[in-house]
Amino acid sequence: MKFATFSSDGASSYGAVTDNGMIELGSQFPHWPTLLDVIQGEGLDQLEEIAKDKPVTHADFQYEMVMPNAPRILCVGVNFPDRNAEYKDGSEQPKYMSLFPRFASGFTGHDRPLIRPPENHTLDYEGEVAVVIGKTGRRISQKDAYKHIAALTICNEGTIRDWVRHAKFNVTQGKNWDKSAALGPWLVPFKKASQLDDARIITRVNGEVRQDDVLSRMMFPVRREIEYISTFMTLNPGDIIITGTPTGAGARFDPPRYLVPGDVVEVEVNGIGTLRNHVEDEVL
Protein backbone atom coordinates (compact mmCIF):
# COMPACT_ATOMS: atom_id res chain seq x y z
CA MET A 1 0.00 0.00 0.00
CA LYS A 2 1.09 3.59 -0.63
CA PHE A 3 0.60 6.59 1.65
CA ALA A 4 0.84 10.23 0.57
CA THR A 5 0.43 13.76 1.87
CA PHE A 6 -2.07 15.68 -0.24
CA SER A 7 -4.12 18.84 -0.41
CA SER A 8 -7.64 19.46 -1.65
CA ASP A 9 -9.87 22.55 -1.43
CA GLY A 10 -7.26 24.35 0.63
CA ALA A 11 -6.92 21.64 3.28
CA SER A 12 -4.05 19.19 3.76
CA SER A 13 -4.15 15.63 5.04
CA TYR A 14 -2.69 12.23 4.26
CA GLY A 15 -4.15 9.04 2.93
CA ALA A 16 -3.80 5.80 1.00
CA VAL A 17 -3.29 6.05 -2.75
CA THR A 18 -5.38 3.82 -5.02
CA ASP A 19 -5.83 3.60 -8.78
CA ASN A 20 -9.11 5.48 -8.40
CA GLY A 21 -8.00 8.23 -6.06
CA MET A 22 -7.13 9.00 -2.46
CA ILE A 23 -8.58 7.47 0.69
CA GLU A 24 -8.28 10.23 3.29
CA LEU A 25 -7.03 8.81 6.59
CA GLY A 26 -5.79 11.76 8.62
CA SER A 27 -9.20 12.44 10.16
CA GLN A 28 -9.32 8.82 11.37
CA PHE A 29 -6.17 9.33 13.44
CA PRO A 30 -6.33 12.73 15.19
CA HIS A 31 -3.43 11.68 17.41
CA TRP A 32 -1.32 11.40 14.23
CA PRO A 33 -1.96 14.67 12.36
CA THR A 34 0.80 14.05 9.77
CA LEU A 35 2.65 11.13 8.20
CA LEU A 36 5.64 12.06 10.36
CA ASP A 37 3.47 11.41 13.42
CA VAL A 38 2.38 8.09 11.90
CA ILE A 39 6.03 7.07 11.42
CA GLN A 40 6.94 8.18 14.93
CA GLY A 41 3.95 6.24 16.29
CA GLU A 42 4.83 3.10 14.30
CA GLY A 43 1.39 3.38 12.74
CA LEU A 44 1.81 2.35 9.09
CA ASP A 45 0.34 -1.09 9.78
CA GLN A 46 -2.75 0.52 11.32
CA LEU A 47 -3.15 2.76 8.28
CA GLU A 48 -2.97 -0.28 6.02
CA GLU A 49 -5.58 -2.13 8.04
CA ILE A 50 -8.15 0.64 8.14
CA ALA A 51 -7.65 1.62 4.49
CA LYS A 52 -8.71 -1.86 3.35
CA ASP A 53 -12.35 -1.12 4.17
CA LYS A 54 -12.53 2.56 3.19
CA PRO A 55 -13.84 4.01 -0.09
CA VAL A 56 -12.03 6.64 -2.13
CA THR A 57 -12.72 10.09 -0.68
CA HIS A 58 -10.82 12.34 -3.10
CA ALA A 59 -10.55 12.01 -6.87
CA ASP A 60 -9.31 15.59 -7.27
CA PHE A 61 -6.26 16.47 -5.18
CA GLN A 62 -2.64 17.61 -5.34
CA TYR A 63 0.33 15.73 -3.98
CA GLU A 64 2.50 17.55 -1.46
CA MET A 65 6.06 16.80 -0.41
CA VAL A 66 5.51 13.41 1.17
CA MET A 67 6.79 14.45 4.63
CA PRO A 68 6.77 18.26 4.65
CA ASN A 69 7.75 18.39 8.32
CA ALA A 70 10.60 15.88 8.06
CA PRO A 71 12.94 16.79 10.93
CA ARG A 72 16.27 15.82 9.35
CA ILE A 73 17.25 14.93 5.80
CA LEU A 74 20.75 13.64 5.10
CA CYS A 75 22.05 13.02 1.57
CA VAL A 76 24.87 10.72 0.51
CA GLY A 77 26.97 12.18 -2.29
CA VAL A 78 29.02 10.54 -5.06
CA ASN A 79 27.89 7.02 -4.19
CA PHE A 80 28.12 5.16 -7.51
CA PRO A 81 31.46 4.12 -9.05
CA ASP A 82 30.76 5.94 -12.32
CA ARG A 83 29.80 9.09 -10.42
CA ASN A 84 33.21 9.06 -8.74
CA ALA A 85 34.86 8.74 -12.16
CA GLU A 86 32.80 11.66 -13.51
CA TYR A 87 34.81 14.06 -11.37
CA LYS A 88 37.94 13.22 -13.42
CA ASP A 89 40.22 14.01 -10.51
CA GLY A 90 41.99 10.65 -10.47
CA SER A 91 40.65 9.81 -7.02
CA GLU A 92 39.98 6.24 -6.00
CA GLN A 93 36.85 5.11 -4.21
CA PRO A 94 36.70 7.13 -0.98
CA LYS A 95 37.09 5.38 2.35
CA TYR A 96 34.15 7.24 3.86
CA MET A 97 30.94 8.58 2.36
CA SER A 98 30.25 12.25 1.67
CA LEU A 99 27.23 13.66 3.50
CA PHE A 100 25.32 16.93 3.39
CA PRO A 101 22.00 18.17 4.81
CA ARG A 102 18.88 19.18 2.98
CA PHE A 103 15.86 20.88 4.48
CA ALA A 104 12.19 20.14 3.86
CA SER A 105 11.61 23.61 2.36
CA GLY A 106 13.77 22.62 -0.61
CA PHE A 107 11.32 19.92 -1.73
CA THR A 108 8.00 19.87 -3.51
CA GLY A 109 5.60 17.02 -4.29
CA HIS A 110 4.76 14.76 -7.21
CA ASP A 111 3.37 16.52 -10.31
CA ARG A 112 4.34 19.89 -8.83
CA PRO A 113 6.87 22.25 -10.44
CA LEU A 114 10.56 22.31 -9.70
CA ILE A 115 11.41 26.00 -9.38
CA ARG A 116 14.37 27.50 -11.25
CA PRO A 117 15.50 30.70 -9.47
CA PRO A 118 16.42 33.90 -11.32
CA GLU A 119 19.82 34.09 -9.61
CA ASN A 120 21.19 31.08 -11.45
CA HIS A 121 19.97 28.72 -14.18
CA THR A 122 22.11 25.63 -13.52
CA LEU A 123 19.20 23.58 -12.16
CA ASP A 124 20.06 19.88 -12.38
CA TYR A 125 18.35 16.58 -11.57
CA GLU A 126 19.47 13.58 -9.48
CA GLY A 127 17.26 10.50 -9.22
CA GLU A 128 17.59 8.67 -5.91
CA VAL A 129 15.96 6.30 -3.45
CA ALA A 130 15.15 7.71 -0.01
CA VAL A 131 14.73 5.67 3.16
CA VAL A 132 12.61 6.83 6.10
CA ILE A 133 13.84 5.76 9.52
CA GLY A 134 11.20 4.15 11.72
CA LYS A 135 13.09 3.05 14.80
CA THR A 136 15.50 4.98 17.01
CA GLY A 137 19.08 3.75 17.00
CA ARG A 138 22.67 4.66 17.70
CA ARG A 139 25.70 2.70 16.47
CA ILE A 140 23.44 0.43 14.44
CA SER A 141 25.16 -2.59 12.92
CA GLN A 142 24.81 -3.35 9.21
CA LYS A 143 23.16 -6.62 10.20
CA ASP A 144 20.39 -4.72 12.01
CA ALA A 145 20.19 -1.68 9.73
CA TYR A 146 17.10 -2.71 7.77
CA LYS A 147 15.18 -3.19 11.03
CA HIS A 148 15.33 0.58 11.47
CA ILE A 149 13.64 1.46 8.14
CA ALA A 150 9.92 2.24 8.11
CA ALA A 151 9.32 3.16 4.48
CA LEU A 152 10.82 4.04 1.11
CA THR A 153 10.17 6.89 -1.28
CA ILE A 154 11.75 8.55 -4.34
CA CYS A 155 13.80 11.72 -4.56
CA ASN A 156 14.74 14.04 -7.40
CA GLU A 157 17.54 15.77 -5.56
CA GLY A 158 17.49 18.96 -7.64
CA THR A 159 20.63 21.08 -7.40
CA ILE A 160 21.72 24.55 -8.45
CA ARG A 161 25.17 23.48 -9.62
CA ASP A 162 26.96 26.83 -9.64
CA TRP A 163 25.98 27.37 -6.02
CA VAL A 164 27.64 24.16 -4.79
CA ARG A 165 30.93 25.81 -5.79
CA HIS A 166 30.54 28.97 -3.71
CA ALA A 167 32.79 27.66 -0.96
CA LYS A 168 35.72 25.28 -0.78
CA PHE A 169 34.13 22.55 1.33
CA ASN A 170 30.41 23.30 1.23
CA VAL A 171 27.57 22.24 -1.09
CA THR A 172 24.71 23.17 1.26
CA GLN A 173 23.70 26.40 -0.46
CA GLY A 174 23.40 24.74 -3.87
CA LYS A 175 21.29 21.96 -2.41
CA ASN A 176 18.61 23.93 -0.59
CA TRP A 177 16.89 26.34 -2.95
CA ASP A 178 13.17 26.44 -2.20
CA LYS A 179 11.26 23.78 -4.16
CA SER A 180 14.26 22.92 -6.31
CA ALA A 181 13.82 19.20 -5.55
CA ALA A 182 10.99 16.71 -5.06
CA LEU A 183 10.27 13.89 -2.63
CA GLY A 184 7.42 11.43 -3.16
CA PRO A 185 4.97 10.62 -4.58
CA TRP A 186 4.25 8.44 -1.56
CA LEU A 187 5.68 6.25 1.16
CA VAL A 188 5.85 2.51 0.54
CA PRO A 189 6.17 0.53 3.80
CA PHE A 190 9.46 -1.36 3.98
CA LYS A 191 8.79 -5.04 4.52
CA LYS A 192 11.60 -7.03 2.89
CA ALA A 193 15.23 -6.59 1.91
CA SER A 194 14.61 -7.07 -1.82
CA GLN A 195 12.79 -3.71 -1.92
CA LEU A 196 16.23 -2.12 -1.63
CA ASP A 197 18.58 -4.85 -2.77
CA ASP A 198 16.82 -5.20 -6.14
CA ALA A 199 15.96 -1.53 -6.66
CA ARG A 200 16.73 0.14 -9.97
CA ILE A 201 16.73 3.91 -10.58
CA ILE A 202 15.80 5.26 -14.02
CA THR A 203 15.70 9.03 -14.57
CA ARG A 204 14.16 10.45 -17.73
CA VAL A 205 14.12 14.03 -18.98
CA ASN A 206 11.41 14.63 -21.59
CA GLY A 207 11.27 10.85 -22.09
CA GLU A 208 15.02 10.45 -22.66
CA VAL A 209 16.80 8.11 -20.24
CA ARG A 210 19.59 10.03 -18.51
CA GLN A 211 20.28 7.79 -15.50
CA ASP A 212 19.90 4.02 -15.17
CA ASP A 213 21.55 1.97 -12.43
CA VAL A 214 20.88 -0.39 -9.54
CA LEU A 215 21.37 0.21 -5.83
CA SER A 216 23.44 -2.95 -5.52
CA ARG A 217 26.28 -1.08 -7.28
CA MET A 218 26.47 1.72 -4.72
CA MET A 219 29.89 2.14 -3.13
CA PHE A 220 28.20 2.62 0.24
CA PRO A 221 25.05 0.46 0.41
CA VAL A 222 22.11 1.46 2.57
CA ARG A 223 23.15 -0.88 5.38
CA ARG A 224 26.54 0.89 5.54
CA GLU A 225 24.93 4.32 5.34
CA ILE A 226 22.78 3.61 8.37
CA GLU A 227 25.72 2.11 10.27
CA TYR A 228 28.01 5.05 9.51
CA ILE A 229 25.50 7.85 10.13
CA SER A 230 24.28 6.32 13.38
CA THR A 231 27.86 6.22 14.64
CA PHE A 232 27.94 9.99 15.12
CA MET A 233 24.23 10.78 15.59
CA THR A 234 21.16 9.04 16.91
CA LEU A 235 18.77 8.23 14.08
CA ASN A 236 15.16 8.91 15.00
CA PRO A 237 11.82 7.98 13.42
CA GLY A 238 11.08 10.38 10.58
CA ASP A 239 14.70 11.04 9.66
CA ILE A 240 15.28 10.60 5.93
CA ILE A 241 18.43 9.33 4.21
CA ILE A 242 18.71 10.09 0.49
CA THR A 243 21.00 7.34 -0.66
CA GLY A 244 22.88 8.57 -3.76
CA THR A 245 22.41 9.16 -7.49
CA PRO A 246 23.83 7.29 -10.51
CA THR A 247 25.91 8.81 -13.28
CA GLY A 248 24.15 10.90 -15.92
CA ALA A 249 23.23 14.17 -14.23
CA GLY A 250 23.03 17.13 -16.58
CA ALA A 251 26.19 18.81 -15.29
CA ARG A 252 28.33 15.94 -16.55
CA PHE A 253 27.41 16.32 -20.23
CA ASP A 254 29.62 18.38 -22.54
CA PRO A 255 28.13 20.91 -22.79
CA PRO A 256 26.01 20.60 -19.63
CA ARG A 257 22.32 19.86 -20.09
CA TYR A 258 20.63 21.80 -17.33
CA LEU A 259 16.89 21.86 -16.85
CA VAL A 260 14.83 24.62 -18.44
CA PRO A 261 11.17 25.63 -18.05
CA GLY A 262 8.88 23.09 -19.66
CA ASP A 263 11.18 20.12 -19.08
CA VAL A 264 9.60 17.07 -17.47
CA VAL A 265 11.71 14.90 -15.17
CA GLU A 266 10.62 11.40 -14.15
CA VAL A 267 12.42 9.24 -11.60
CA GLU A 268 11.24 5.63 -11.64
CA VAL A 269 12.14 3.02 -9.04
CA ASN A 270 10.74 -0.49 -9.34
CA GLY A 271 8.56 -1.41 -6.40
CA ILE A 272 8.02 2.21 -5.40
CA GLY A 273 6.68 4.07 -8.43
CA THR A 274 7.48 7.15 -10.51
CA LEU A 275 8.09 10.67 -9.27
CA ARG A 276 7.29 13.24 -11.97
CA ASN A 277 7.88 17.00 -12.02
CA HIS A 278 8.02 19.78 -14.57
CA VAL A 279 10.23 22.85 -14.44
CA GLU A 280 9.06 26.42 -14.03
CA ASP A 281 10.85 29.71 -13.49
CA GLU A 282 10.26 31.39 -10.15
CA VAL A 283 7.65 34.12 -10.29
CA LEU A 284 8.88 37.15 -8.39
N, C-alpha and C positions, 0 to 999 in steps of 0.2 A: 504494500500500500504506500501511497505517496501523500505527504502532508506539506501544505504551502501556506504562506502568509499572503493575504489578498485584501483588496479594497473594493467596495461597491457602494455607490450612492453616498460617498463621503465618509463611510465608516470602514474601519479595518478590523479584521479578525483572522482566524486561521481555520483550515479545514482539510478534508480528505479530497484529493483530486480523482475524478473519474472521467471516463470517456465522454460523459454527458454533461459534465460541469462540476461544480464544487459543492461538497457537503459541509456546511458551516458547523464547526464544532466548538468554537471558543465560548459560546453562550452556555454550552453544556458543562463547562469546567471553569466556573468563575474564580476558583482558587488558582487556576493556571491561565492568566490573561494573555500570555504570548507563548509561542513555540519555545522560547528560551525557558520559560517557567515549566513547560511540559518536560523538556530535557532535564532540567534540574530536579524535577519531581519523579523522574524515571517513569513517565506516563505514556510513552509511545504505544505500549501494548494496550493500555486502556482506550486510547484513541482508536486503535485498530478494531477493538472489540465493539465499541459503540457505533462506529461508522458502518459496520456490516448491515445494520438494520435501519439505517437512515436514508431518506430520499435526497436527491439533489436539491439544494436550496438556492443556488445561484448559477444561472447560465451565462450571465453577463457580469464580468468582474475583471479586475486588473491584478496581475501578480505584483507583489512587492518583493524587495530584497528578503530572502527567505528567513533570515533572523536579523531584523533591523536593529535590535538591541544587543547583538553579540558583544560580550564583554571584552574579549581579546581575540585577535586574528593574527596568526603568525604564518609567514610565507617562507617556503624553502626555495632558494634560488639556485640556478645552474645545476639541476639535479639529473640530467640525462647526459650520457657520454658525448653525444653529438653537440649538445649545447655547450659543453666545456670546450670542445674543439672550435666552435663558432667564434670564440674570443680571439683565436689566432695569436695567443701570447706564449705558446709553447709549454704551458703549464700542464702537469699531469693531474690525474684525478685528485682532488683535495682530500686531506685526511678528515676534515670536519666540514659539516654542511654550513652554507651561508643562510642566514636568517634575517628577516626584516619584518617590522610590524605594518599592518594595514588597519584602518579604522572603518567602522560600519558606514560612515558618511560617504565613503568613496565608492559604495556599491549601489546598484539599482537592481531591479527585478527582471524576470523573463519578459520578453516582448516590450521592454521599455528602452528608451534611447540611451546609448552611451554618449556622454557629453564631451565634445571637443572644445577646450577653452580658447579664448582669443589670444592669450599670451603666448601659446605655442601650439603648433599643429602636428607634432610628432606622436600622435595617439596610436598606440600599438595594441595588439591582442596577445593573449597567452592563455591557451586552453589548459585547464587543470582539474584534478579531482580534489575535493575538499572533504576532510573528515571532521565530524563534530564529536567532541569528547562528551561522554555520558557518565563517567565515574571518576571521582577524585583520585589522584595518585601522584606520588613523588618517587623518583628513582625507580621507574617502572621497567621491568625487564622486557626484552624483546619477546620472550615466551608469553608474557601476560599482556602485551600491548593491545592486542585486538579486543581484549575484555573491557577495555576502557573506551571503546568507540560506541556511540549511540546511533549515529546515522551518517549517511554520505550525501553529498550534493556536488554540483558542478560550479566551477569558477571560470569566468573570462577575466583574467587578472590584468585589466587594461592599464597601460603605463604611458606617461608622457616622457618619452625617451630622453629628450634634451635635459629634462629636469633631474634625471638620476645622475647627471654629471656635474651638478652644481657644487659638489663638495668632494673631497678626496675619498672619503670612506663612507659615504652616506647616500642611500637611494630613496630614503623615506619621502622626500618632497615630490619625487617623480611618481610615487606609487599611491598617492593619497588625494588626487584631485577629486572633487565632488562628482559622484556618479560617472566616473571614468571607467568603472569595472562593473561586473554583474556577478551575482551569486544566486543560484537557484537551478531550475524553477521551483524545486521542492526538496524535501528531505525524504530519503529512502532509508528505513530502518536497517541497521547493519546486523545481519543474522549469521553470515557464514564467511569464511576467509576468502572464498573464490570471488566474492563481490569486489575485492581489491586485487587479489592475486591474478585474476584474469581480465582486469579492466583495460580497456583500450580507449585512448583519447584521439578523436578526429576533429580538427578545427577547419572549418570552411569559411572563406570570405567570398561572398557573392556566388556561392556554389563551387568554388575552386578549393580543392584540398590543399591546405597550407601546412598542417601538422598532422602526423599520424604515427603513433607509437603506443607501446604498452607499458604499464606501470612496472612490470617485472624487470624492465631494463633500467630502472632508476638506480643511480649510484648509491643513494640513501633511501632504502625502502621505508614504507610507512612504519613498520615495526621499529626500525632504527631511529626514525624521526621522533617517535613518541618516547623511546628510551632516552635519547640525547636531550630533548627539550625538557623532559621531566627531571633530568639531573639537576638543572639549575633553577627550575621553577615548578611549583605545584600546578599540575593541570587540573582544571575544574570543569564540571559539567557546563556546556555551552561554549567553551573555548573551541576555536576553529583552527585547524592546521591545513593550509593550502600547500599541496605536496610537491609541486614542481611542474614545469612545462617542457614539452619536447622541442626539438629544433624546428625552425620554420617560421619564427616570428618575423614580422615585417621589417624590423630594423636590420636583419641579417641578409636581406637581398641587396643586390648591387644594380641599380640604386635602390635605396630602401622603399618599401611599399607600405607607407603609413595609411591609416584609415582616414577616409574623407566622408563628409555628409552623404547619406544615401547608401553607404555600404551596409551590408547585412553580414553579421558574424554568427556562426553556429558552432557550438562546442558540443559534440556528441560523445557520450560515454555509455558503453553497453551496460545494461542492468540499471542504469540511473535515468537516462533520457537525453534530451537535447535542450540546451540553453541557447536561446536566440535573442539577438539585439540588433538594432540598427543604429546608425551614427547620426547625430545632429550637432550643429554648432550651438554653443551656449547663447541664449538670448539675454542681452544685458538690459 
